[in-house]
Structure formats: structure tokens, C-alpha cells
Amino acid sequence: MKPTDFAYLLTRYLGQYLPGQRNLSPRTIESYRDAFKLLLQFGRVQRGWTAEQVCMAHLDRACVEGFLDWLETDRHCSAVTRNQRLAALRAFFRWVSFEAPDQLAGAQQILGIPRKRTATHAVAYLTPEALQILLAQPDRTTTDGRRDAVLLSVLYDTGARVQEVVDVVVRDVRLAAPAVVTLTGKGSKQRQVPLMKPTASLLSAYVDEHRLGGHERSDSPLFVSRQRQKLTRWGVTYILQKYVDAARAQAPGGFPAIVTPHVLRHTKAMHLLQAGVNLIYIRDLLGHSNVATTEMYARADTEMKRRALEAGALPSPATAPRPWREDTNLMQWLQRLGAPS
């Protein structure tokens, strides 16, 4: 059976363009792929199409808008997820408009679909006091506790995404001064992040304990489970939550409602900002492609805002001004304003 124009273009997009020209990571490509899997599922359930029948003519604006509504109503996806799926489709149709100019008119219709407005949530992060309580929770007399103490310290100290930490292998860590860890972020972009001395010391003891210093272990995952398998994102989240619950019992009200590994990333960024570190350096540490992304921490730092307002505030008057209703000059002026001349 001859492939349709949609099958031909989508195969080239996912199999050649994204990995070959965009150099996107396998996980990012999988996210794009999942958007199209859902689109094909929508076509089968709502339109009665089979995957091999779908062609570009089917994918007009009405179809894509129906797909986005289906995500929210039938699959109960959030507006954020809806926007992520739309972004994947728009990226594909933007590429199609160059690769297949005969599809340009239809592609422009898809590109014109707006994102759905979403609520802006405050950036959750830990205070230095809450962080100290959290990092003190692992029982360092046990093997798992020592691993967890190192894991939490590395998560905070590097400001890394959780996937970046679970992907670290032994050769990515350099413990000789100055200690650094190489992280592989979005788009397979690598960056080197310095380790502070306490974290480097913990990590050095961990490497010695688990005999990870030999050349034959250089490609071994740095953090593994009891079964000697590489930790997953969900495994790290479970470990963190266990210690957050214990820390919250010690300091009720001292922690955000939800603490995920990403909250530790936010915490590192906020602590650096409050210490006066330039946003450009914070951007490079976090691996943001644009400093505009990093600026959200400056907008979220209420303590810095308070200090700035206090520094710029005018001194309070010795006596409070009269209420405007008692200002006879003002009242006379207002009465004259509406009187016939």
C-alpha cells in the first residue's frame, strides 16, 4: 500500500529532521511522537479513520481544534498539556510549510490556532532553613541513607533537572579540584556545573564506598537502586517525598504543599539570586536557552521586591493628609466643575 502524504512527511519529520537536523534528544522526540499518536487515536475514535488512511487533507484547522477539545473533555488533560500538544503539531506544520509548499495554506491555518491561557503559578522553593532540615533527614549510618544524602545534595547543588541527574554516569563527575559534574540537558546539550566542597566530599566518599573509581566503571550510572539498576525519575521523586514527609513533621508549615525534584532546582536558583548572583550565570548553571526563562525567579522573589520597595519608599509624612471629603478647596472645585457657566 502506497503511504499517504501525511505518513511520508511525518516519518521524515520524526525519523530524520528532529534527530538529524534539530539534534533533539530521544526523549524530546518521543514527546513529539506521543502528540501524533494521540492525534491518530482521536481520528480513529472520533472520525472513524484508520492510521493508514490519514492524509494531510484530513488535518485541517477544524480537525486540530477538535483534537485539542477532545484532549480536555474526553482525556481530562489540563490546559498546559493541551498547549504542549498544540506546540508539537505547530512545529510539525511549520516544517511542512517549507518542505511541502503545496500544503502551505493548510499549515498556516494550523499555525494560527492560539494557545489557551493558563493560570500563572508562583514558583515554589525552600527557604535555607527548610533545606537544611531536608538534607539532614537521610540516615547516614545506612547504605541507602548515604546514597540518598548524596542524591539530595547533588540535586540541589547542581540545580539539575531530575532526568539530568539520573542520566549522570561516573565519568561525568570530576572530583579533583575544582570539582564539576557534566550534565546533559534538553537537546543533548552538555554543561559543566561546579560542585561545592561539602557535596564534592560526600560524592567522593560515595564513589569510594561503591568502588566506582575504576576505569571499568566509568560508564556505570552514578545512582542506582538496591537492585543495582539505574534510578528512574519516579524513583528519585519517591526518595525525595519520603524525606520531605519526615522534614515536614519536624517543621510544620515550613514546606510548600508539593515538593518535587524540580522544587530543589527552583530552590538553588532562588538562593543564588538572593545571594546577588547575576541572572546570566544562573541561566548558564540551569541550562536555560534564554535568560527570559531565568527571569521568572526575579519576578517570584518577594523578599527582594520588599527590600527594593523599602529602599525606594519616600519617608512617611509627620501628619496624615486630610480625607478628601474634608478638603473644602477640593469640594468647591468639584462643585464648580459641574456647574453651568
C-alpha positions in Angstrom: 0.0 0.0 0.0 1.4 3.4 -1.0 2.0 5.6 2.0 -0.1 8.8 2.3 1.4 12.2 2.1 0.9 12.5 5.9 2.7 9.2 6.6 5.6 10.3 4.3 6.0 13.7 5.9 5.6 12.5 9.5 8.1 9.7 9.0 10.7 12.2 7.6 10.0 14.7 10.4 10.3 12.3 13.3 13.0 10.0 11.8 15.2 12.4 10.0 14.6 16.1 10.7 14.3 16.1 14.5 17.2 13.8 15.3 19.4 14.8 12.3 19.0 18.5 11.8 17.5 19.6 15.2 19.7 17.2 17.1 16.9 16.7 19.7 17.2 14.0 22.4 15.3 10.8 22.1 13.0 11.8 25.0 12.1 15.0 23.2 11.3 13.2 20.0 9.2 10.7 22.0 7.2 13.7 23.3 6.6 14.8 19.7 5.7 11.3 18.7 3.2 10.9 21.5 1.3 14.0 20.3 0.8 12.4 16.9 -0.2 9.0 18.5 -2.9 10.9 20.3 -3.9 12.7 17.1 -4.3 9.3 15.3 -6.2 7.9 18.3 -8.6 10.9 18.1 -9.0 10.3 14.4 -9.9 6.7 15.0 -12.3 7.3 17.9 -14.0 10.5 16.7 -13.7 10.4 13.0 -13.6 6.7 12.2 -10.2 6.9 10.4 -7.6 4.3 10.3 -4.0 5.4 10.7 -3.0 4.3 7.2 -5.9 6.4 5.7 -5.0 9.7 7.3 -3.7 12.3 4.8 -2.8 15.9 5.1 -6.2 17.0 3.7 -7.8 15.5 6.8 -5.8 17.6 9.2 -7.4 21.0 8.7 -7.9 23.6 11.4 -11.3 22.2 12.5 -9.8 18.7 12.9 -6.9 20.0 15.1 -9.2 22.2 17.2 -11.5 19.2 17.7 -8.5 17.1 18.8 -7.5 19.8 21.3 -11.0 19.9 22.7 -11.1 16.1 22.9 -7.9 16.1 25.0 -9.5 18.3 27.6 -13.1 16.9 27.6 -12.5 13.2 27.0 -9.0 12.6 28.3 -9.3 15.3 31.0 -5.9 16.9 30.1 -5.0 20.2 31.6 -4.7 23.4 29.5 -0.9 23.1 29.9 -0.9 19.6 28.3 -3.2 20.9 25.6 -0.8 23.7 24.8 2.2 21.2 24.8 0.4 19.0 22.2 -0.5 22.1 20.1 3.1 23.2 20.2 4.2 19.8 18.8 1.7 20.0 16.0 2.6 23.6 15.2 6.3 22.7 15.0 5.4 19.9 12.5 3.2 22.1 10.3 5.8 24.9 10.4 8.3 22.4 9.0 5.7 21.2 6.5 5.2 24.7 5.2 8.9 24.7 4.0 9.1 21.1 2.9 5.8 20.8 1.1 4.8 24.3 -0.1 1.6 22.9 -1.6 0.5 22.4 1.9 1.3 26.0 2.9 -2.3 27.2 3.1 -3.4 24.4 5.4 -0.3 24.7 7.5 -0.9 28.4 8.1 -4.4 27.6 9.4 -2.9 25.3 12.0 -0.2 27.8 12.9 -2.9 30.3 13.6 -4.5 28.3 16.4 -3.8 30.2 19.6 -2.5 28.7 22.8 -5.0 28.5 25.6 -4.4 30.9 28.5 -3.3 29.2 31.7 -3.0 30.4 35.3 0.4 31.6 36.4 1.6 29.7 39.4 4.0 31.0 42.0 7.5 29.4 41.9 7.7 27.0 44.9 11.1 26.8 46.6 12.5 26.1 50.0 14.0 28.6 52.5 17.6 27.9 53.6 16.2 26.7 57.0 13.8 24.2 55.3 16.6 23.0 53.0 18.9 22.3 56.0 16.1 20.3 57.7 15.5 18.3 54.5 19.2 17.5 53.8 19.6 16.3 57.4 16.9 13.6 57.1 18.8 10.7 55.4 20.2 8.2 57.9 23.9 8.2 57.0 24.6 5.1 59.1 22.9 3.0 56.3 23.9 2.4 52.7 20.6 3.7 51.3 20.8 6.7 53.6 24.3 7.7 52.4 23.2 7.3 48.8 20.1 9.5 49.4 22.2 12.2 51.2 24.4 12.4 48.2 21.5 12.4 45.8 19.7 15.2 47.5 22.9 17.3 47.8 23.7 16.8 44.1 20.1 17.7 43.1 20.2 20.9 45.0 23.9 21.9 44.4 23.7 21.5 40.6 20.2 22.8 40.2 19.8 20.0 37.7 16.6 18.6 36.2 15.8 15.2 37.7 16.4 13.4 34.4 19.8 15.1 34.1 20.8 13.6 37.5 19.6 10.1 36.8 21.5 10.2 33.5 24.8 11.0 35.1 27.4 8.3 34.8 30.7 8.0 36.7 32.8 9.6 34.0 30.6 12.7 34.1 32.0 13.5 37.6 35.4 15.1 38.2 36.2 15.2 41.9 39.7 16.8 41.5 39.6 20.4 42.4 37.7 22.3 41.1 35.0 19.5 41.3 32.5 19.6 38.5 29.7 17.4 37.1 28.8 17.3 33.4 25.1 17.3 32.8 23.3 16.5 29.6 20.2 18.7 29.2 17.5 19.3 26.7 18.5 18.8 23.1 21.5 16.8 24.3 23.3 20.0 25.2 26.0 19.5 27.8 27.1 21.9 30.5 29.6 21.7 33.4 28.3 22.6 36.8 30.7 23.2 39.7 30.2 21.2 42.9 30.6 22.9 46.3 33.2 21.4 48.7 30.6 19.7 51.0 28.9 18.0 48.1 32.2 17.0 46.5 33.3 15.5 49.8 30.0 13.5 50.1 30.3 12.4 46.5 34.0 11.3 46.9 33.1 9.1 49.9 30.2 7.6 47.9 32.4 6.8 44.9 34.9 5.1 47.2 32.2 3.1 49.1 30.7 1.8 45.9 34.0 1.2 44.1 33.1 3.4 41.2 36.6 4.9 40.7 37.9 2.2 38.4 38.1 2.8 34.6 35.8 -0.2 34.0 33.0 1.6 35.9 33.3 4.9 34.1 30.0 4.3 32.1 28.1 3.0 35.2 25.1 5.1 36.4 26.1 7.2 39.4 22.9 6.5 41.3 21.4 3.0 41.4 18.6 1.2 43.2 19.0 -1.7 45.6 18.7 -4.0 42.5 21.8 -2.2 41.0 19.5 -0.7 38.3 19.8 2.9 37.3 17.4 5.1 39.3 14.4 6.5 37.4 12.8 9.9 37.7 10.0 8.3 39.7 12.4 6.6 42.0 14.1 9.9 42.8 10.7 11.5 43.3 9.7 8.7 45.7 13.0 9.1 47.7 12.6 12.9 47.9 9.0 12.6 49.1 9.9 10.2 51.9 12.3 12.8 53.3 10.0 15.7 52.7 7.3 14.0 54.8 9.8 13.4 57.6 11.1 17.0 57.4 7.6 18.4 57.3 6.8 16.6 60.5 9.7 18.5 62.2 8.8 21.9 60.7 5.1 22.1 60.0 4.3 24.9 57.7 7.9 25.2 56.6 7.4 23.5 53.2 5.4 24.1 50.1 2.3 21.9 49.6 4.1 19.9 46.9 7.9 19.4 46.8 9.2 17.7 43.7 12.8 17.4 42.5 12.1 20.4 40.4 11.4 22.4 43.5 15.1 21.8 44.5 16.1 23.2 41.1 13.9 26.3 41.9 15.5 26.5 45.3 19.0 26.6 44.0 18.1 29.4 41.6 16.4 31.5 44.2 19.2 31.1 46.7 21.7 32.2 44.1 19.6 35.2 43.1 19.2 36.2 46.7 22.9 36.0 47.1 23.4 38.5 44.4 24.5 36.2 41.6 23.9 37.6 38.1 20.9 36.1 36.1 23.3 35.3 33.2 25.3 32.9 35.5 22.1 31.4 36.9 20.9 30.9 33.3 24.1 29.0 32.4 24.0 26.9 35.6 20.4 25.8 34.9 20.9 25.3 31.2 18.2 27.7 30.1 18.5 28.6 26.4 17.1 32.1 27.1 17.6 34.4 30.1 13.9 35.3 29.8 13.2 31.9 31.3 15.5 32.6 34.2 13.9 36.0 34.9 10.9 34.2 36.4 12.9 33.8 39.6 13.5 37.5 39.9 9.7 38.1 39.5 9.0 35.4 42.1 11.4 36.7 44.8 9.1 38.5 47.2 11.9 39.3 49.7 13.9 41.1 47.0 10.8 43.0 46.0 10.1 44.0 49.6 13.7 45.3 50.0 13.5 47.2 46.7 10.2 48.9 47.8 11.6 49.8 51.2 14.7 51.3 49.6 12.7 53.4 47.2 9.9 54.4 49.6 9.5 58.1 50.5 9.6 58.9 54.2 6.1 58.9 55.8 4.7 62.4 56.5 4.6 63.6 60.0 0.8 64.0 59.9 -1.6 62.1 57.8 -3.3 64.1 55.0 -6.9 65.1 55.5 -9.5 62.9 54.0 -10.6 64.3 50.6 -14.1 64.9 51.9 -12.8 67.3 54.4 -10.8 69.3 51.9 -13.1 72.3 51.3 -11.0 73.6 48.4 -11.3 70.3 46.6 -15.0 70.1 47.2 -15.5 73.7 45.9 -13.5 72.9 42.8 -15.6 69.8 42.1 -18.9 71.6 42.6 -17.8 74.4 40.2 -16.7 71.7 37.7 -20.2 70.6 37.0 -22.0 74.0 37.4 -23.3 75.8 34.3 -21.1 78.7 33.2 
